[in-house]
Amino acid sequence: MLIRANSVTIYARTPRHDFRGDKKPIIFLHGFLGSSSDWNEIVKSLPEKFYPVQIDLIGHGKSDSPEELKHYCASSIINQISEVQKQLNFDRVILCGYSMGGRAALSYAIKYPSKVAGLILAGSTAGIENLSERKIRREKDKALTENISRSMNEFLIFWYNQELFKSLASNKKKLEQIIYRRGKNNRTGLKNILLKFGTGSMPSYWKRINSFRQKVLLINGEYDNKFAQINYKMQSLFPAAEVKTVKACSHAVHIEKPYDFSILLNNFLKNF
C-alpha cells in the first residue's frame, strides 16, 4: 500500500488480511540500496501472532525519490515511519532494521520510545560521536554520490566488493541477483539519502541510548568485526540489550543467512 507522509509517498508492504488488535505489528526497515522485498524470507518465518509491515525507505523501491534534500534527513524519516504507524492504526510496534534501516529504527525509537515495544538492530550503529570523524564520513558519502552519478552498475560492483560484504561477494550467483535488483533504484533517491542520512549526517545517539528501556536485540555477522564491536558498545549502554552473532557471514546477515537470522529473531519475539 502507498502511504502519504508529509508530501511524499512511502510504500509499505502489508499482509493481505487487515490488521486485527490481537496481532502484534512488526515493521521491517531495509539497508542502503535495498528494498522491502529484502525481508521476504524473514517474514515467512514469523509466528501467526505477528503482523509484518515491510517499508521501502524514501529514495528506495516503490517509495518516492524527491529532489528536495529535506525529505531525507533523520527528522523526516522519523516522521515518515510515524505516519505509517498512524495510518495503519498501530499503537505500539516492534522495529527491525538492518544497517541504514537499523539507524532509522533507532532514530524512531529514541524519538518515540512509548510507540516502540521492542527493537532489533542488525549491522547497525548509533552514529558517529567525534565531529572530525563525522566530517570525514560526510565527505566520503558525498564522493560516493558522484560515483553513483557516473555509473550505477560500477558503483554497485564497487559497493558489494567491500570487505564488509566479503562472504556475500563470494557467492557470485547471489551477488549478481542482488546487483540486478539494486540497479532498479532511483539514483536521485540514493544520492540524497547518502547526503542527508549517511552515518556522518545522522544525529549521534550514543548519549541517548540509555533512554530506551525496552528489550533490544543486536545482531551481527561472524566476519563483521566492525559492527560486532559497535554492538557490544551499544549493549553496554542499552538498559536491556543482548548481542547475537550469525555464523559464517559478514554484514548482510538476513540476506546471507535468512534461516539463522529468523531463529534469532523468533527467539527474541517470544518476549512479546
C-alpha positions, -999 to +999 in steps of 0.1 A: +000+000+000+010+036-006+010+060+024+012+098+021+036+113+047+044+150+047+041+154+009+060+122+000+046+088-007+060+058+012+054+022+001+045-003+029+040-040+021+014-055+044-003-089+047-034-094+025-057-095+056-065-064+076-047-057+108-065-070+139-060-059+175-048-094+186-019-092+162+015-077+172+028-053+145+064-055+135+079-030+110+109-041+089+134-014+075+160-024+049+195-011+044+210+013+019+203+001-017+178-024-005+140-026-006+111-041+014+115-074-005+148-080+013+127-092+042+105-117+024+123-148+036+123-135+072+087-126+072+077-161+060+091-175+093+071-152+117+046-168+140+010-161+132+005-136+161+027-110+143+016-086+117+046-077+095+050-045+076+079-041+051+087-004+043+106+010+013+125+038+029+125+071+010+147+070-021+143+033-024+120+008-041+084+020-047+087+050-023+092+085-037+127+098-046+122+136-044+148+161-054+144+181-022+170+171+003+149+180+033+128+148+029+158+126+036+171+139+069+166+120+102+136+140+113+118+135+080+124+098+080+112+096+116+080+114+106+075+090+076+077+060+099+054+077+123+028+083+096+029+047+085+023+036+121-005+061+125-023+053+093-021+015+100-036+021+134-007+006+153-005+016+190+030+002+196+053-016+172+084-038+172+110-023+149+135-045+130+161-027+109+193-036+091+222-012+086+207+021+074+173+007+083+186+000+118+197+036+121+163+047+111+147+023+136+169+036+164+162+072+154+125+065+157+128+045+190+148+074+206+123+099+195+091+079+203+100+053+229+064+049+240+054+039+205+080+011+203+076-022+221+110-037+211+139-031+188+160-054+166+191-038+150+213-058+126+247-045+115+238-010+126+252+019+147+241+048+168+261+072+146+295+089+149+303+109+180+335+126+170+330+158+150+361+154+128+352+118+120+317+128+112+330+154+087+353+128+071+324+104+067+302+131+051+330+138+026+332+101+018+295+098+013+295+128-010+322+111-031+300+080-033+271+101-047+295+112-075+302+075-083+265+068-085+261+096-110+289+083-132+278+046-134+252+028-112+264-006-122+301+002-115+291+017-081+271-014-072+301-037-081+324-015-060+299-014-031+295-051-028+332-058-032+339-040+001+354-061+029+320-056+047+304-079+022+332-104+016+313-136+022+283-123+003+306-114-027+320-150-027+285-162-038+287-149-074+252-160-084+236-144-054+256-113-058+246-109-095+209-112-085+214-085-058+232-061-081+204-066-107+177-057-081+196-028-066+201-013-100+164-006-102+166+020-075+164+057-083+198+074-085+185+107-071+170+089-041+202+070-033+224+101-036+201+122-015+198+097+014+236+093+015+239+131+018+213+136+045+211+103+063+245+088+059+263+078+091+281+112+092+249+132+086+225+114+110+225+126+147+247+107+171+225+088+196+253+073+218+244+096+247+207+089+244+207+051+241+201+046+278+168+064+275+153+034+255+143+009+282+125-018+261+142-050+251+167-048+223+183-075+201+216-066+184+227-089+156+260-091+136+277-115+112+307-135+125+330-119+100+316-083+105+342-073+132+334-036+129+297-039+138+304-066+163+324-041+183+297-015+178+270-039+190+289-047+222+293-009+228+256-004+223+248-033+245+267-017+274+245+014+271+211+000+264+193-010+297+180-043+282+200-055+252+216-087+240+241-094+212+238-124+189+262-135+162+252-152+129+280-177+120+298-178+086+286-145+072+295-108+071+274-077+071+242-086+053+231-113+078+194-115+069+203-120+032+232-144+036+217-165+064+179-159+065+173-192+084+198-184+111+186-148+113+150-160+117+158-183+145+174-154+165+146-131+156+118-155+166+135-164+199+136-127+207+100-123+197+089-148+223+092-119+248+062-102+232 
